[in-house]
Amino acid sequence: MPYLNLGSQPPSNSFIHANEIEDEQFFPLLVNLCGGCGLSQLSEVVAATDIFDEYAYLSSTSKALIFHYQEMVDELLAFCNPDQGALIVDIGCNDGITLGRYPAGNYRLLGVEPSSSGEYAKKAGFTVEKCFFNAQTSKELNNNYGTATLITATNVFAHVDDIRSFTQGISNLLSKNGIFVVEFPYVREMIDNLYFDTIYHEHLSYLALTPLVPLFERYGLRAFNVKKVEIGASGPALRLYVCRQEASYELDKSITNLISEESSWGVRSIETYSKFAIKVFNLKEKLISLINELKLAGMLVGGYGAPAKGNTMLNYLEVTVNDIVAVAENNSLKIGKLTPGTHLPVMDDDKFLALGISHALLLSWNYADFFLANSEFIRLGGKFIIPFPNPIVVPN
């Protein structure tokens, strides 16, 4: 059942040069609910090769994300205490941000990355297999490297078209008492806080625990622990611990408690999601009104951060360079290009500050505390527009 239509949009990490505008492709961005299992998915799949071939997202450009993954790795090592030389695999390793958080020389670290960003991890000295992880490639990895004591996939599982094949691959690669840790944006957080911008073509699925438990069981795996984390690559997330059915890990009450909470919340009810869609439309009107008020008062408005989700926001708001004059970003692969769809110039902080922008729509809102404490824009008197759940201007 469809419940939210964000219009036709280009893939949200497809930053372009001015001479590429005519060739830009747009695809429907429509979300559907399976009332049977509680899984939300996009109506159309953009070919993964189109999205991940030349990929502009580099995780390590975010200091906040580096701190987040260091905390995660410290937690995992304390929990499972891998033997010296154990195989640890990071699926969707990007530029090696998570691999780089492990103590050097203690383990056999392997990254799996189909996109061009994996070249950065290789240059950092990590072993990286360039492939999409699935049932077939997992067998090849097992043959070449053996089974894994620890497998991580952060902000990856929701990107996968065939999640059954991916899950079978985990079962193929995971050792007898190994742990698979998957971290993904939580659909309840998205719905309750109106985080519609986390919907984009890379994110094919919008996940809760309810549909995942039977999925893992189908492939001889079981979820045994879960925790909420406030900072993820796309916002608040769930960190889910998974093992083989026969492994020794006890079922934590966090699993049964969260499934019960999701049932009461209405994870399978279309009414839950229909109300969300109405609130998203109202939020759009509020943001457009605020930007127009600032413009009428003679203020210059910009955007701060150029994450993929920011482009869902910008395209849904239908802004132009007359509304948001530029976007500040520190990822060199995006600087000097235009945002997909809206064609706003992306520039480094120095050029952004030189424009005299007074207010910036904080597109990387999940790092608001970090940017409020550390950004030069704020230090020089700028203000952020934080969009969710109701637009506010800070500092006030």
VENSULJO-V317779 format. One record per residue. N is the residue number from 1. RES is the residue in one letter. PHI is phi in whole degrees, -180 to 180 (NA if undefined). D_FIRST is the distance of its C-alpha to the first C-alpha in Angstrom with 1 decimal. Layout:
# VENSULJO-V317779
n: <N	N>
res: <RES	RES>
phi: <PHI	PHI>
d_first: <D_FIRST	D_FIRST>
This chain:
# VENSULJO-V317779
n: <1	2	3	4	5	6	7	8	9	10	11	12	13	14	15	16	17	18	19	20	21	22	23	24	25	26	27	28	29	30	31	32	33	34	35	36	37	38	39	40	41	42	43	44	45	46	47	48	49	50	51	52	53	54	55	56	57	58	59	60	61	62	63	64	65	66	67	68	69	70	71	72	73	74	75	76	77	78	79	80	81	82	83	84	85	86	87	88	89	90	91	92	93	94	95	96	97	98	99	100	101	102	103	104	105	106	107	108	109	110	111	112	113	114	115	116	117	118	119	120	121	122	123	124	125	126	127	128	129	130	131	132	133	134	135	136	137	138	139	140	141	142	143	144	145	146	147	148	149	150	151	152	153	154	155	156	157	158	159	160	161	162	163	164	165	166	167	168	169	170	171	172	173	174	175	176	177	178	179	180	181	182	183	184	185	186	187	188	189	190	191	192	193	194	195	196	197	198	199	200	201	202	203	204	205	206	207	208	209	210	211	212	213	214	215	216	217	218	219	220	221	222	223	224	225	226	227	228	229	230	231	232	233	234	235	236	237	238	239	240	241	242	243	244	245	246	247	248	249	250	251	252	253	254	255	256	257	258	259	260	261	262	263	264	265	266	267	268	269	270	271	272	273	274	275	276	277	278	279	280	281	282	283	284	285	286	287	288	289	290	291	292	293	294	295	296	297	298	299	300	301	302	303	304	305	306	307	308	309	310	311	312	313	314	315	316	317	318	319	320	321	322	323	324	325	326	327	328	329	330	331	332	333	334	335	336	337	338	339	340	341	342	343	344	345	346	347	348	349	350	351	352	353	354	355	356	357	358	359	360	361	362	363	364	365	366	367	368	369	370	371	372	373	374	375	376	377	378	379	380	381	382	383	384	385	386	387	388	389	390	391	392	393	394	395	396>
res: <M	P	Y	L	N	L	G	S	Q	P	P	S	N	S	F	I	H	A	N	E	I	E	D	E	Q	F	F	P	L	L	V	N	L	C	G	G	C	G	L	S	Q	L	S	E	V	V	A	A	T	D	I	F	D	E	Y	A	Y	L	S	S	T	S	K	A	L	I	F	H	Y	Q	E	M	V	D	E	L	L	A	F	C	N	P	D	Q	G	A	L	I	V	D	I	G	C	N	D	G	I	T	L	G	R	Y	P	A	G	N	Y	R	L	L	G	V	E	P	S	S	S	G	E	Y	A	K	K	A	G	F	T	V	E	K	C	F	F	N	A	Q	T	S	K	E	L	N	N	N	Y	G	T	A	T	L	I	T	A	T	N	V	F	A	H	V	D	D	I	R	S	F	T	Q	G	I	S	N	L	L	S	K	N	G	I	F	V	V	E	F	P	Y	V	R	E	M	I	D	N	L	Y	F	D	T	I	Y	H	E	H	L	S	Y	L	A	L	T	P	L	V	P	L	F	E	R	Y	G	L	R	A	F	N	V	K	K	V	E	I	G	A	S	G	P	A	L	R	L	Y	V	C	R	Q	E	A	S	Y	E	L	D	K	S	I	T	N	L	I	S	E	E	S	S	W	G	V	R	S	I	E	T	Y	S	K	F	A	I	K	V	F	N	L	K	E	K	L	I	S	L	I	N	E	L	K	L	A	G	M	L	V	G	G	Y	G	A	P	A	K	G	N	T	M	L	N	Y	L	E	V	T	V	N	D	I	V	A	V	A	E	N	N	S	L	K	I	G	K	L	T	P	G	T	H	L	P	V	M	D	D	D	K	F	L	A	L	G	I	S	H	A	L	L	L	S	W	N	Y	A	D	F	F	L	A	N	S	E	F	I	R	L	G	G	K	F	I	I	P	F	P	N	P	I	V	V	P	N>
phi: <NA	-74	-137	-145	-116	-99	83	-88	-140	-78	-53	-78	-105	-92	-64	-131	-90	-57	-78	-104	-59	-64	-95	-66	-107	-122	-135	-59	-121	-127	-106	-122	-111	-90	-67	-74	-111	89	-94	-100	-144	-70	-75	-129	-106	-84	-52	-59	-65	-71	-84	-103	-64	-105	-108	-91	-93	-121	-60	-73	-75	-103	-64	-62	-72	-59	-61	-62	-74	-65	-62	-63	-62	-60	-65	-68	-66	-68	-76	-107	43	-62	-66	-57	84	-64	-83	-121	-117	-114	-86	75	-72	54	-90	94	-59	-80	-56	-75	-91	-82	-62	-64	86	-85	-135	-88	-100	-132	-103	-121	-152	-81	-93	-65	-65	-62	-63	-69	-67	-63	-64	-81	101	-93	-80	-132	-98	-87	-165	-83	-78	-160	-60	-73	-67	-65	-66	-66	-65	-62	-63	-86	-126	90	-83	-106	-76	-142	-125	-120	-147	-107	55	-124	-58	-71	-86	-87	-69	-102	-72	-69	-63	-60	-66	-59	-62	-62	-61	-69	-99	-78	-71	-54	-115	-76	-128	-107	-117	-117	-121	-149	-59	-95	-61	-65	-64	-60	-71	-68	-107	66	-75	-66	-71	-76	-92	-158	-66	-66	-87	-79	-122	-124	-104	-130	-71	-52	-77	-81	-58	-68	-62	-66	-61	-61	-113	75	-120	-148	-80	-125	-159	-149	-144	-90	-123	-80	-118	-133	-62	-121	125	-53	-140	-106	-111	-110	-97	-132	-140	-73	-56	-88	-68	-85	-71	-79	-70	-84	-65	-60	-69	-65	-65	-71	-61	-64	-62	-65	-64	-66	-69	103	-64	-103	-97	-63	-61	-57	-86	-65	-63	-59	-61	-64	-66	-63	-62	-65	-65	-57	-62	-66	-67	-62	-63	-65	-61	-66	-62	-65	-63	-64	-84	86	-86	-98	-112	-124	-121	-123	87	-128	-74	-57	-63	-61	-75	-61	-58	-62	-70	-67	-74	59	-78	-127	-65	-76	-98	-124	-77	-167	-125	-87	-157	-114	-87	-62	-73	-105	-62	90	-106	-113	-67	-63	85	-92	61	-88	-70	-102	-142	-76	-60	-61	-67	-62	-65	-69	-77	77	-71	-94	-131	-132	-66	-80	-73	-95	-63	-70	-111	-56	-61	-64	-70	-63	-87	-125	-81	-66	-57	-70	-60	-89	104	-71	-129	-97	-97	-94	-79	-119	-78	-130	-59	-135	-106	-134	-65	-102>
d_first: <0.0	3.8	6.5	9.7	11.7	15.1	16.5	18.4	20.5	23.0	22.9	23.9	27.0	28.4	31.3	33.5	37.0	37.8	38.7	35.3	33.3	33.5	31.9	28.9	25.6	22.3	18.7	15.3	14.1	10.3	8.3	5.0	5.1	6.6	7.6	10.7	12.3	10.9	10.8	9.2	10.0	10.7	9.7	13.5	16.4	19.7	22.6	24.0	27.4	26.7	25.7	28.2	31.3	32.9	31.3	32.4	31.3	34.2	33.6	37.3	37.5	36.1	38.8	36.4	34.3	37.6	38.5	35.1	35.4	39.0	38.0	35.5	38.1	40.7	38.5	37.7	41.3	42.5	40.1	40.7	44.1	43.9	47.2	49.1	47.9	44.5	41.7	39.0	36.1	33.9	30.9	29.9	33.4	33.3	36.8	37.9	37.1	36.5	39.1	41.6	41.2	42.8	46.6	48.2	49.8	48.5	45.7	44.5	41.7	39.3	36.6	33.9	32.6	31.5	31.9	35.1	35.1	36.5	39.8	40.4	40.1	42.5	44.9	44.8	46.2	43.2	42.4	39.1	37.5	35.6	32.7	29.0	28.9	27.6	29.1	31.8	32.9	33.1	35.7	37.7	37.7	38.8	41.6	42.8	42.5	42.0	39.6	38.3	39.2	36.6	33.5	31.5	28.3	27.7	24.8	24.3	21.9	18.8	20.2	20.3	18.5	19.7	19.8	21.1	24.1	24.7	24.8	27.1	29.2	29.6	30.9	33.2	34.7	34.9	38.3	39.0	39.0	37.1	34.3	31.1	30.0	26.6	25.8	22.5	20.9	19.5	16.0	17.5	20.2	17.8	15.9	19.2	21.3	19.0	19.7	17.3	20.0	19.3	16.3	17.9	18.1	20.2	17.8	15.2	14.1	14.0	15.8	16.9	19.6	17.7	16.0	19.1	21.7	20.9	20.4	23.9	25.4	24.4	26.8	29.6	28.8	28.2	27.3	30.3	30.2	28.0	28.9	27.5	29.1	29.3	29.9	28.0	27.7	24.5	25.2	25.1	24.3	24.5	27.4	26.8	29.8	29.4	32.2	33.0	32.7	36.5	37.2	39.3	37.0	36.3	32.9	32.8	31.7	29.4	26.9	26.9	27.0	24.0	21.8	23.0	22.3	18.7	18.3	20.0	18.1	14.7	13.3	10.8	10.3	7.5	10.8	12.2	10.0	10.1	13.9	14.1	12.9	15.7	18.1	17.6	18.5	21.5	22.6	22.7	25.0	27.2	27.7	28.6	31.0	32.6	33.3	34.7	36.9	38.3	39.0	40.8	42.9	44.0	42.1	40.8	37.3	36.3	33.6	34.5	33.2	31.2	28.4	25.4	23.2	25.8	24.9	21.3	23.0	25.6	23.5	21.0	24.2	25.7	29.0	32.1	35.4	36.7	34.3	34.5	37.6	37.1	35.4	37.5	36.9	39.1	37.5	39.9	37.4	35.6	38.8	40.1	36.8	34.2	30.8	28.1	27.0	29.0	32.3	33.9	36.9	36.7	40.0	41.9	42.8	46.3	45.3	42.5	45.1	47.6	45.3	45.9	42.3	42.2	38.5	35.9	32.1	31.7	29.0	30.0	29.4	29.0	32.8	33.8	36.6	38.0	38.2	39.6	42.3	43.0	42.2	45.1	43.0	43.0	46.6	47.7	46.2	42.7	39.7	36.1	33.1	30.7	27.3	25.5	24.7	27.0	29.2	32.7	35.8	37.9	40.7	41.2>
